[in-house]
Amino acid sequence: MSVTPLPRSGGATGVPLVLACTAMGLLSGLFFAYDLSVMPGLSRLDDAAYLTAMRDFNDEIDNSGPFAIVFVGALVATVWAAVAAYRQERRGAAAWAAAAGVLYLAVLVITVSVNLPLNNELAGLGDPAKAADHSLVDRFEGVWSTANIVRTVLTTAAVACLAQALRLHGRTGTAAVRQG
C-alpha cells in the first residue's frame, strides 16, 4: 500500500478564495450593520434629519476608495477563485465559488436596481431640511431597507459558499490517497 499525495493547491486557487471570502465577509458585515443599527437608528429621527443622515452616509460610502475596492473586488476575486479551481480540476471548490459568484451577482442587481436609484433620488432632493416632500423616507424605510436585508442574506450565503470552497480546497491540498 502506498500513499500518493494529491496535487498541491498552491496560491492559484487559495489566494483568490481567501480574498473573496474576506471581501464578501466585509460586505456582509456592512449590510448587516445597516440592518441592525443604522436603519433602526435613523428611524428614530424626524424626516429631514433621516434624509440628511442617509444622504451623508451615501456620500461617504460613494467616495470611499476602500469600499469601492471591496465592492468590486468581491466579484473579481470570487470569479478568479472559481476559474482557478476549475482549471485545477477542483470541481467541488469551483462549484461552491461559482455559487458564491451567482449570489453576489444577485446582490449587484439589487443594488443597481433598487438601492442606487433611491440613493440617487435622495441626492437629487437637495437639502432635505428645505424639501417640502419627505415621502422618500417611507421608501427608504420600506423598499431600501428590505432590499438591504436581502443583500445581507445573499452575501452571508456567499460567505458560506466560499468557506465551503476553502474547506474543499484545503482538504484537497493536504489529503493523501491511499492505494493498495
Number of C-alpha atoms within 10 A of each C-alpha: 6 9 11 11 13 13 14 13 17 10 11 15 25 19 15 24 29 19 20 29 25 19 24 29 21 19 21 20 15 13 21 19 13 17 17 11 10 15 18 13 12 18 15 10 12 11 19 18 15 23 23 17 16 20 21 13 13 17 13 12 12 11 10 11 11 10 17 13 12 20 17 12 19 27 21 16 25 30 22 23 30 28 22 21 27 18 13 16 12 21 17 18 30 29 19 24 34 24 20 31 26 17 21 24 15 16 20 17 12 17 17 12 12 16 19 14 13 18 19 12 12 21 18 11 18 12 13 20 15 10 10 9 12 18 9 17 20 13 13 21 15 11 15 22 19 16 18 21 17 16 24 22 17 21 29 23 19 27 25 18 22 32 21 17 31 24 14 17 23 15 13 19 17 12 14 14 11 10 8 6
